[in-house]
Amino acid sequence: MESSSTGLSEGAVTDGVIDPKALRTAVVGIFFSGFGPLMVRNSPVDTAATAFWRVLIALPAAMWLARQGAPLPTTAKALSIASGFLVAADLVLWNRAVVSTTILEATLLATIYPLLVAVGGWLIWRQKITRRLGIGGVLAFGGLIVMTLGPATGQSTVEGNLYAVAAALFYAGCILLTGQLCKVYSTVTVTAWSFVGAALGALPFAWFEENFLPIGVYGWGYMVLYGALTLAAYVLINRSLGKLPTALVAVLGYGQPVIATALAIPLLGEVPGYVDLLGAAIVVVGLVFATRPARSAST
């Protein structure tokens, strides 16, 4: 059970130490999130309905896991639900982007959120950005820009790209809010209540879509699988937010386009070119540089 004292994890965030276990947790969470664009593209229901069912299906398991953590005070519970509404806006807009433009562009534009998180964290809480994290983050973002320069298959649209940018704004707000909550309260409990907000926020948009309900064993099985991936990704990423600087976890999100693009090759036939591969390599180098600690958390 995680402590709910206000001093939880503050040392890990402020003293320059990077917890290697928390870093691995974040990386695995980002890997699971990389399946998102592919799952949305092939979903048996419409975009907002996909957002709704993935979090609703994950909710019971999240609440069951939340029994391991301390109950949230009323204010923290309300803030967690509020973060869920931000998640709902992000998911609805981002899902729409995925089906409106290419996997690469939708994921790339949505991942401007680390920059927004870094700026927001500095403006609101005066959170410092280390030199290594700043250089690594810029390098990784540069790699993403290189990825967009190469030829790619799929239909690119301005509308889809705008959806992705709007999604990034809402997700940045979610990360900033959730990051603060997870440094104080049980991360799995925060995740569970954020799923409540996400389901409530997505429902009004999903309800009026033509394909709202999954049909048959395949449809429901697909959404159960997506719900499981959603639960794993959010629990792991939120757990890492409780141990790592918020900006660092956000920067790790730059790895998602690389994962999504790699998975899109065999599953969707969106084949990247040599320039895309070069950009992906630059992203990896940037993330490795950003996450190499000056000293170990175990010392």
C-alpha positions as CSV (number, residue, x, y, z in Angstrom):
1,M,0.0,0.0,0.0
2,E,1.3,3.4,-0.9
3,S,1.6,6.1,1.6
4,S,-0.7,9.1,1.4
5,S,1.6,11.5,3.2
6,T,2.5,14.7,1.3
7,G,6.1,13.9,1.4
8,L,5.8,10.8,-0.7
9,S,8.3,10.6,-3.6
10,E,9.3,14.3,-3.3
11,G,13.0,13.3,-2.8
12,A,12.9,11.2,-6.0
13,V,11.6,14.1,-7.9
14,T,13.7,16.9,-6.6
15,D,17.1,15.6,-5.8
16,G,18.2,14.5,-9.4
17,V,17.9,10.8,-8.7
18,I,16.2,8.6,-11.3
19,D,14.7,5.5,-9.9
20,P,15.7,2.7,-12.4
21,K,12.7,0.6,-11.4
22,A,10.3,3.4,-12.0
23,L,12.0,4.2,-15.3
24,R,11.5,0.6,-16.5
25,T,7.8,0.8,-15.3
26,A,7.3,4.0,-17.4
27,V,9.0,2.4,-20.5
28,V,6.7,-0.7,-20.3
29,G,3.7,1.6,-19.9
30,I,4.7,3.6,-23.0
31,F,5.1,0.3,-24.9
32,F,1.5,-0.7,-24.1
33,S,0.3,2.7,-25.1
34,G,2.0,2.3,-28.4
35,F,-0.7,-0.3,-29.4
36,G,-3.4,2.5,-29.1
37,P,-3.3,3.9,-32.6
38,L,-3.6,0.4,-34.1
39,M,-6.4,-0.6,-31.8
40,V,-8.3,2.5,-32.6
41,R,-7.9,2.1,-36.4
42,N,-9.3,-1.4,-36.3
43,S,-11.9,-0.9,-33.6
44,P,-15.3,-2.5,-34.1
45,V,-17.1,0.6,-32.8
46,D,-16.8,4.3,-33.7
47,T,-14.1,6.6,-32.3
48,A,-15.8,8.1,-29.2
49,A,-17.4,4.7,-28.4
50,T,-13.9,3.2,-28.5
51,A,-12.7,5.7,-25.9
52,F,-15.7,5.0,-23.8
53,W,-15.6,1.2,-23.8
54,R,-11.9,0.9,-23.3
55,V,-12.0,2.8,-20.0
56,L,-15.4,1.4,-18.9
57,I,-14.2,-2.1,-19.4
58,A,-10.9,-1.3,-17.5
59,L,-12.8,0.4,-14.7
60,P,-13.9,-2.7,-12.6
61,A,-10.4,-4.2,-12.6
62,A,-8.9,-0.8,-11.7
63,M,-11.3,-0.4,-8.8
64,W,-10.4,-3.9,-7.6
65,L,-6.7,-3.1,-7.7
66,A,-7.5,0.2,-5.9
67,R,-8.3,-1.8,-2.8
68,Q,-4.6,-2.2,-2.3
69,G,-4.2,1.6,-1.9
70,A,-5.4,4.0,0.7
71,P,-8.8,5.6,0.0
72,L,-8.7,9.1,-1.5
73,P,-9.9,12.2,0.3
74,T,-12.9,13.9,-1.3
75,T,-10.8,16.6,-2.9
76,A,-8.3,14.2,-4.4
77,K,-11.1,12.0,-5.6
78,A,-12.7,15.0,-7.3
79,L,-9.4,16.0,-8.9
80,S,-8.8,12.4,-10.1
81,I,-12.3,12.5,-11.8
82,A,-11.4,15.8,-13.3
83,S,-8.2,14.4,-14.7
84,G,-10.5,11.6,-16.2
85,F,-12.5,14.3,-18.0
86,L,-9.3,15.5,-19.5
87,V,-8.4,12.0,-20.5
88,A,-11.9,11.6,-22.2
89,A,-11.3,14.8,-24.3
90,D,-7.9,13.5,-25.2
91,L,-9.1,10.1,-26.2
92,V,-12.1,11.3,-28.2
93,L,-10.1,13.8,-30.1
94,W,-7.1,11.6,-30.6
95,N,-9.2,8.6,-31.7
96,R,-10.8,10.8,-34.3
97,A,-7.3,11.9,-35.4
98,V,-6.1,8.3,-35.9
99,V,-9.0,7.5,-38.3
100,S,-8.7,10.9,-40.1
101,T,-5.0,11.1,-40.9
102,T,-2.0,8.7,-40.9
103,I,-0.9,6.8,-37.8
104,L,2.4,8.6,-37.9
105,E,1.1,12.1,-38.1
106,A,-1.7,11.5,-35.5
107,T,0.7,10.1,-33.0
108,L,3.4,12.6,-33.8
109,L,1.3,15.7,-33.4
110,A,-0.3,14.3,-30.2
111,T,3.1,13.9,-28.7
112,I,3.8,17.6,-28.5
113,Y,2.4,17.2,-25.0
114,P,5.8,16.7,-23.3
115,L,6.7,20.3,-24.3
116,L,3.4,21.5,-22.9
117,V,4.0,19.6,-19.7
118,A,7.4,21.0,-19.3
119,V,6.3,24.6,-19.8
120,G,3.2,24.1,-17.7
121,G,5.1,22.5,-14.9
122,W,7.6,25.4,-14.8
123,L,4.9,28.1,-15.0
124,I,2.6,26.5,-12.4
125,W,4.9,24.7,-9.9
126,R,8.4,26.1,-11.0
127,Q,9.5,22.5,-11.7
128,K,13.1,22.6,-13.0
129,I,14.1,20.8,-16.2
130,T,17.6,19.3,-16.0
131,R,20.1,19.9,-18.8
132,R,20.2,16.2,-19.7
133,L,16.5,15.9,-19.9
134,G,16.2,19.1,-21.9
135,I,18.8,18.1,-24.5
136,G,17.4,14.6,-24.7
137,G,13.9,15.8,-25.1
138,V,14.8,18.2,-27.8
139,L,16.8,15.5,-29.6
140,A,13.9,13.1,-29.4
141,F,11.4,15.7,-30.7
142,G,13.9,16.5,-33.5
143,G,13.8,12.8,-34.4
144,L,10.0,12.9,-34.6
145,I,10.3,15.9,-37.0
146,V,12.7,13.9,-39.2
147,M,10.2,11.0,-39.2
148,T,7.6,13.3,-40.8
149,L,9.9,14.3,-43.7
150,G,10.0,10.8,-45.2
151,P,7.3,9.4,-47.5
152,A,4.5,7.5,-45.8
153,T,1.4,5.6,-46.8
154,G,-2.1,6.6,-45.6
155,Q,-4.3,9.7,-46.1
156,S,-3.1,12.8,-44.4
157,T,-5.7,15.5,-43.6
158,V,-5.5,18.9,-41.9
159,E,-8.7,18.1,-39.9
160,G,-7.1,15.0,-38.5
161,N,-3.9,16.8,-37.6
162,L,-5.9,19.5,-35.7
163,Y,-7.7,16.8,-33.7
164,A,-4.3,15.4,-32.7
165,V,-3.0,18.8,-31.6
166,A,-6.1,19.5,-29.5
167,A,-5.8,16.0,-27.9
168,A,-2.2,16.9,-26.9
169,L,-3.5,20.0,-25.0
170,F,-5.9,18.0,-23.0
171,Y,-3.4,15.2,-22.3
172,A,-0.8,17.6,-21.1
173,G,-3.3,18.9,-18.6
174,C,-4.1,15.4,-17.5
175,I,-0.4,14.6,-17.0
176,L,0.2,17.7,-15.0
177,L,-2.8,17.0,-12.7
178,T,-2.3,13.3,-12.4
179,G,1.5,13.7,-11.8
180,Q,0.8,15.8,-8.7
181,L,-1.8,13.4,-7.4
182,C,0.3,10.3,-7.9
183,K,3.2,11.9,-5.9
184,V,0.9,12.0,-2.9
185,Y,-1.8,9.3,-3.1
186,S,-2.0,5.7,-4.2
187,T,-1.4,5.7,-8.0
188,V,-3.8,2.8,-8.7
189,T,-6.6,4.5,-6.8
190,V,-6.0,7.8,-8.7
191,T,-6.1,5.7,-11.9
192,A,-9.4,4.1,-11.0
193,W,-11.1,7.3,-10.2
194,S,-9.7,9.0,-13.3
195,F,-11.3,6.1,-15.3
196,V,-14.7,7.1,-13.7
197,G,-14.2,10.6,-15.1
198,A,-13.0,9.3,-18.5
199,A,-16.0,7.1,-18.9
200,L,-18.5,9.8,-17.9
201,G,-16.7,12.3,-20.2
202,A,-16.7,10.1,-23.2
203,L,-20.2,8.8,-22.9
204,P,-22.1,11.8,-24.3
205,F,-19.9,11.8,-27.4
206,A,-20.2,8.0,-27.8
207,W,-23.9,7.7,-27.3
208,F,-24.9,9.4,-30.5
209,E,-22.4,7.5,-32.7
210,E,-23.9,5.0,-35.2
211,N,-21.7,2.2,-34.0
212,F,-21.9,2.5,-30.3
213,L,-22.2,-1.1,-29.1
214,P,-19.6,-3.8,-29.9
215,I,-21.3,-6.7,-31.7
216,G,-20.7,-10.4,-31.2
217,V,-17.9,-12.3,-29.6
218,Y,-15.2,-10.6,-31.7
219,G,-16.5,-7.1,-31.0
220,W,-16.6,-7.6,-27.2
221,G,-13.4,-9.6,-27.2
222,Y,-11.6,-6.8,-29.0
223,M,-12.8,-4.2,-26.6
224,V,-11.9,-6.4,-23.6
225,L,-8.4,-6.7,-25.0
226,Y,-8.2,-2.9,-25.5
227,G,-9.4,-2.4,-22.0
228,A,-6.7,-4.6,-20.6
229,L,-4.0,-2.7,-22.6
230,T,-5.5,0.5,-21.4
231,L,-5.4,-0.5,-17.8
232,A,-1.8,-1.8,-18.0
233,A,-0.6,1.4,-19.8
234,Y,-2.3,3.9,-17.4
235,V,-1.5,2.0,-14.2
236,L,2.2,1.7,-15.2
237,I,2.6,5.2,-16.4
238,N,0.8,6.7,-13.4
239,R,2.9,4.6,-11.0
240,S,6.0,6.0,-12.6
241,L,4.6,9.5,-12.2
242,G,4.7,8.9,-8.5
243,K,8.4,8.2,-8.6
244,L,9.8,10.3,-11.5
245,P,9.7,13.9,-12.5
246,T,6.5,14.6,-14.5
247,A,8.5,16.1,-17.4
248,L,10.7,13.0,-17.7
249,V,7.7,10.7,-17.9
250,A,6.1,13.0,-20.5
251,V,9.3,13.0,-22.6
252,L,9.3,9.2,-22.6
253,G,6.0,9.6,-24.5
254,Y,8.1,10.5,-27.6
255,G,8.8,6.7,-27.9
256,Q,5.1,6.1,-28.6
257,P,5.2,7.1,-32.3
258,V,8.2,4.9,-32.8
259,I,6.3,1.9,-31.3
260,A,3.1,2.7,-33.1
261,T,4.9,3.2,-36.5
262,A,6.8,-0.1,-36.1
263,L,3.6,-2.0,-35.2
264,A,1.8,-0.4,-38.1
265,I,4.1,-2.1,-40.6
266,P,2.9,-5.7,-40.2
267,L,-0.6,-4.8,-39.0
268,L,-1.7,-1.9,-41.2
269,G,0.8,-1.9,-44.1
270,E,1.9,1.7,-43.4
271,V,5.6,1.2,-44.3
272,P,8.1,3.9,-43.2
273,G,10.9,4.9,-45.4
274,Y,14.6,5.3,-44.6
275,V,14.1,8.9,-43.4
276,D,11.4,7.6,-41.0
277,L,13.8,5.0,-39.7
278,L,16.6,7.6,-39.2
279,G,14.1,9.8,-37.3
280,A,13.1,6.8,-35.1
281,A,16.8,6.1,-34.4
282,I,17.3,9.8,-33.3
283,V,14.3,9.5,-31.0
284,V,15.8,6.5,-29.3
285,V,19.1,8.2,-28.9
286,G,17.4,11.2,-27.4
287,L,15.4,9.1,-24.9
288,V,18.5,7.2,-23.9
289,F,20.4,10.4,-23.3
290,A,17.4,12.0,-21.3
291,T,17.0,9.0,-19.0
292,R,20.6,8.3,-18.2
293,P,20.9,9.4,-14.6
294,A,23.9,11.2,-13.1
295,R,23.8,8.8,-10.2
296,S,21.8,5.8,-9.2
297,A,18.7,5.8,-7.0
298,S,20.1,2.8,-5.2
299,T,23.2,4.7,-3.9
